[in-house]
């Protein structure tokens, strides 16, 4: 079965509890369950991860690139959170 890596950045572990009036009540675990259900429908295994640390996310992206080149990974879906606007290092790792 092909696999997909789902990465989540800083503070996303607080979904559902931090500012629910802004971000809603859906938790990161709810998002994980949705991703896994979608993966199952598409015959993809889902590796779902979250980190508050930029370097950890970069390591995972680099490992994913190697796994993809070896045919072990279909791709990566990422919500980098606040790093979306600020991280040149994540941008470089993705490239």
N, C-alpha and C positions, 0 to 999 in steps of 0.2 A: 504494500500500500504506500502510495506517495505521501509525503508529509509536508506540512507547512508550519512555519514558526510565526507566532504572534507575539510581538514585543510591545510592552507598555512602559512608558517612562515615569518620571517623578510625579509623586502625589496621586497617581491614578489608583493606588491601593486605598485611597480615602474616598473613592466614589461612593455615593449613597449616604455618606455621613458628613462630608465637608461641603458646606454651602449647598444644601439640597435645593434651595430655592433657585439657585443658578444652574447646578449640574444635575438635578433630579435625584431620584431615590434608587436608581439602578446601581448595583454594586459591581465591582470588578469581577466578582464571582459570577454574577448574572451574565456579564459579558463573556466570560469564559465558557459558560454553559451554552450560550448562543453560538459561539464560535465552534465548539465541539459538535453541536447538533448540525450546523451547516457543513462542517467537515465530513461528518458521517454521511450526509446526503450526497456529498461530492466524492466520496470514497477517498478522503484525505485524513490522515491522522494529524492531530493538532498538538503542537508543543507550545503552551501558553505560559508566558513569563512576564514579570514586572520587576523593575529595579528603579530605585531612586538615585542610582549612581551612573553617571555618564560613561565612565570607563568600563563598567560591566556591560552596558548596552553595546559599546563599541566592540568589546570582546565577542559578544554573542553575534553581532553582525559579521565580524570577520570569520568566525567559525561557520556561520551560515553560508557565506560565500564559498568556503572550501567544500562544504557538504553539497552545495548546489553544483559546483564544478564536477564533483564525483558522482552526480546523479542521485544523491541521497535526499535531496530536498527540492520540492517544487518551487518554493519561494518564501518570502517574508512579508507579513503585514505588520505595520508598525504605527503606533500612536506615541510619538515621542513626548507628548505633553508639552511642558514649557520649553523643552529643548527644540521644539519646532522652529522657533524664531531666533534661537541664540547659539546653537551648537555647530560651529564650523567643523569640529572633530567628527560629529555624527554624519554630517554631510559628506565629508571625505571618506568615511568608512563605507557609506552606502554606495558612493561612486565606484 
